[in-house]
Amino acid sequence: MKVSIDIIIVNWNSRGLLKDCVDSVKEISQENFTLQRLVIVDNASSDNSLESVDSSLLPLTVIENSSNLGFAAACNQGAKDSLADFLIFLNPDTRLFNDSIDKAVFFMSSHSDDIGILGVRLIDDHGIISRSCARLPTPLSFLYIMFGLDRILPKYFNGHFMTEWDHLENRYVDQVMGAFFLVPGLLFKELNGFDETFFVYFEEVDFTKRAILRGYRTFYLSDVSIYHKGCGVSEQIRATRLFYFLRSRIQYSYKHFHFIPATLIMLNTVLTEFISRLALTMLNRSMSQTVETLKGYAMLWRSLPEILKNSLHGFKP
């Protein structure tokens, strides 16, 4: 008996990328599953992204938001009321190969019940495999990554991403990148979806952490590949991207760590790391990077009281 899946794509100003992604969905084999819905949630794009989408031959549902609600909230919108056995969250800067989903869904539905999240091999424009699997962050890893110890002394300090591993074999991992994020529908409901306090970044890390606490594991399936451009439209908004990354790191720390280490991470983020990032842009003699760093941190400092208020409101020591 075939299982059913929903594919959810959150879009923001990804016109050309979105078109290619949706076109690739039309070509996929459906030997082991039935595509119940393809849901595109558009977060108030200004580039007429949806006009480029050819919806013929697809069970397409489009949700158009009048404002950008953030990635986590949009994912939850797309998954709301889903009756599918599995949900696949797919970035618009990805393209599927013919057997990408068929193989992934078959593996997920025929293997151990402890697998709650499945990721696949991500290939870039040059056919190079992205080192996309990562370690779940700890207070210590956040701090030594801020100080660049993972780059200065990689033998002694592991980075966030598992760059030392070639990603050529199947294995259990801590975390997979959210560009292709396959989860059972029942687990998504059990965890109440993504935490919408994360506007973007760390929402999949938080989801993974909560799944682990329920006894589930994450699996990386190297046998399956998709194309992933990486960064996508976020390259156009580097200051904003930096702000949301730093904000989400602080939010994650207060949600999952004790108060003292979370506060140390916050202080080092807003003070020490700012100095090191700024110094690096100056060493690189990049005025544009310097300006973007200053803009990103200005946004963070202005928002810090609200970030702390919201983070501490639900804090559990």
NORMO-V981360 format. One record per residue. N is the residue number from 1. SS is DSSP state (alpha for helix, beta for strand, coil for the rest). Layout:
# NORMO-V981360
n:N ss:SS
n:N ss:SS
This chain:
# NORMO-V981360
n:1 ss:coil
n:2 ss:coil
n:3 ss:beta
n:4 ss:beta
n:5 ss:beta
n:6 ss:beta
n:7 ss:beta
n:8 ss:beta
n:9 ss:beta
n:10 ss:beta
n:11 ss:beta
n:12 ss:coil
n:13 ss:coil
n:14 ss:coil
n:15 ss:alpha
n:16 ss:alpha
n:17 ss:alpha
n:18 ss:alpha
n:19 ss:alpha
n:20 ss:alpha
n:21 ss:alpha
n:22 ss:alpha
n:23 ss:alpha
n:24 ss:alpha
n:25 ss:alpha
n:26 ss:alpha
n:27 ss:coil
n:28 ss:coil
n:29 ss:coil
n:30 ss:coil
n:31 ss:coil
n:32 ss:coil
n:33 ss:beta
n:34 ss:beta
n:35 ss:beta
n:36 ss:beta
n:37 ss:beta
n:38 ss:beta
n:39 ss:beta
n:40 ss:beta
n:41 ss:beta
n:42 ss:beta
n:43 ss:beta
n:44 ss:coil
n:45 ss:coil
n:46 ss:coil
n:47 ss:coil
n:48 ss:coil
n:49 ss:alpha
n:50 ss:alpha
n:51 ss:alpha
n:52 ss:alpha
n:53 ss:coil
n:54 ss:coil
n:55 ss:coil
n:56 ss:coil
n:57 ss:coil
n:58 ss:coil
n:59 ss:coil
n:60 ss:beta
n:61 ss:beta
n:62 ss:beta
n:63 ss:beta
n:64 ss:beta
n:65 ss:beta
n:66 ss:coil
n:67 ss:coil
n:68 ss:coil
n:69 ss:coil
n:70 ss:coil
n:71 ss:alpha
n:72 ss:alpha
n:73 ss:alpha
n:74 ss:alpha
n:75 ss:alpha
n:76 ss:alpha
n:77 ss:alpha
n:78 ss:alpha
n:79 ss:alpha
n:80 ss:coil
n:81 ss:coil
n:82 ss:coil
n:83 ss:coil
n:84 ss:coil
n:85 ss:coil
n:86 ss:beta
n:87 ss:beta
n:88 ss:beta
n:89 ss:beta
n:90 ss:beta
n:91 ss:beta
n:92 ss:coil
n:93 ss:coil
n:94 ss:beta
n:95 ss:beta
n:96 ss:beta
n:97 ss:coil
n:98 ss:coil
n:99 ss:coil
n:100 ss:alpha
n:101 ss:alpha
n:102 ss:alpha
n:103 ss:alpha
n:104 ss:alpha
n:105 ss:alpha
n:106 ss:alpha
n:107 ss:alpha
n:108 ss:alpha
n:109 ss:alpha
n:110 ss:alpha
n:111 ss:coil
n:112 ss:coil
n:113 ss:coil
n:114 ss:coil
n:115 ss:beta
n:116 ss:beta
n:117 ss:beta
n:118 ss:beta
n:119 ss:beta
n:120 ss:beta
n:121 ss:beta
n:122 ss:beta
n:123 ss:beta
n:124 ss:coil
n:125 ss:coil
n:126 ss:coil
n:127 ss:coil
n:128 ss:coil
n:129 ss:beta
n:130 ss:coil
n:131 ss:coil
n:132 ss:coil
n:133 ss:coil
n:134 ss:beta
n:135 ss:coil
n:136 ss:coil
n:137 ss:coil
n:138 ss:coil
n:139 ss:alpha
n:140 ss:alpha
n:141 ss:alpha
n:142 ss:alpha
n:143 ss:alpha
n:144 ss:alpha
n:145 ss:alpha
n:146 ss:alpha
n:147 ss:coil
n:148 ss:coil
n:149 ss:alpha
n:150 ss:alpha
n:151 ss:alpha
n:152 ss:alpha
n:153 ss:coil
n:154 ss:coil
n:155 ss:coil
n:156 ss:coil
n:157 ss:coil
n:158 ss:coil
n:159 ss:coil
n:160 ss:coil
n:161 ss:beta
n:162 ss:coil
n:163 ss:coil
n:164 ss:coil
n:165 ss:coil
n:166 ss:coil
n:167 ss:coil
n:168 ss:coil
n:169 ss:coil
n:170 ss:coil
n:171 ss:beta
n:172 ss:beta
n:173 ss:beta
n:174 ss:coil
n:175 ss:beta
n:176 ss:coil
n:177 ss:coil
n:178 ss:coil
n:179 ss:coil
n:180 ss:beta
n:181 ss:beta
n:182 ss:beta
n:183 ss:beta
n:184 ss:beta
n:185 ss:alpha
n:186 ss:alpha
n:187 ss:alpha
n:188 ss:alpha
n:189 ss:alpha
n:190 ss:alpha
n:191 ss:coil
n:192 ss:coil
n:193 ss:coil
n:194 ss:coil
n:195 ss:coil
n:196 ss:coil
n:197 ss:coil
n:198 ss:coil
n:199 ss:coil
n:200 ss:coil
n:201 ss:coil
n:202 ss:coil
n:203 ss:alpha
n:204 ss:alpha
n:205 ss:alpha
n:206 ss:alpha
n:207 ss:alpha
n:208 ss:alpha
n:209 ss:alpha
n:210 ss:alpha
n:211 ss:alpha
n:212 ss:alpha
n:213 ss:alpha
n:214 ss:coil
n:215 ss:coil
n:216 ss:coil
n:217 ss:beta
n:218 ss:beta
n:219 ss:beta
n:220 ss:beta
n:221 ss:beta
n:222 ss:beta
n:223 ss:beta
n:224 ss:beta
n:225 ss:beta
n:226 ss:beta
n:227 ss:beta
n:228 ss:beta
n:229 ss:coil
n:230 ss:coil
n:231 ss:coil
n:232 ss:alpha
n:233 ss:alpha
n:234 ss:alpha
n:235 ss:alpha
n:236 ss:alpha
n:237 ss:alpha
n:238 ss:alpha
n:239 ss:alpha
n:240 ss:alpha
n:241 ss:alpha
n:242 ss:alpha
n:243 ss:alpha
n:244 ss:alpha
n:245 ss:alpha
n:246 ss:alpha
n:247 ss:alpha
n:248 ss:alpha
n:249 ss:alpha
n:250 ss:alpha
n:251 ss:alpha
n:252 ss:alpha
n:253 ss:alpha
n:254 ss:alpha
n:255 ss:alpha
n:256 ss:alpha
n:257 ss:coil
n:258 ss:coil
n:259 ss:alpha
n:260 ss:alpha
n:261 ss:alpha
n:262 ss:alpha
n:263 ss:alpha
n:264 ss:alpha
n:265 ss:alpha
n:266 ss:alpha
n:267 ss:alpha
n:268 ss:alpha
n:269 ss:alpha
n:270 ss:alpha
n:271 ss:alpha
n:272 ss:alpha
n:273 ss:alpha
n:274 ss:alpha
n:275 ss:alpha
n:276 ss:alpha
n:277 ss:alpha
n:278 ss:alpha
n:279 ss:alpha
n:280 ss:alpha
n:281 ss:alpha
n:282 ss:alpha
n:283 ss:alpha
n:284 ss:coil
n:285 ss:coil
n:286 ss:coil
n:287 ss:alpha
n:288 ss:alpha
n:289 ss:alpha
n:290 ss:alpha
n:291 ss:alpha
n:292 ss:alpha
n:293 ss:alpha
n:294 ss:alpha
n:295 ss:alpha
n:296 ss:alpha
n:297 ss:alpha
n:298 ss:alpha
n:299 ss:alpha
n:300 ss:alpha
n:301 ss:alpha
n:302 ss:alpha
n:303 ss:alpha
n:304 ss:alpha
n:305 ss:alpha
n:306 ss:alpha
n:307 ss:alpha
n:308 ss:alpha
n:309 ss:alpha
n:310 ss:alpha
n:311 ss:alpha
n:312 ss:alpha
n:313 ss:alpha
n:314 ss:coil
n:315 ss:coil
n:316 ss:coil
n:317 ss:coil
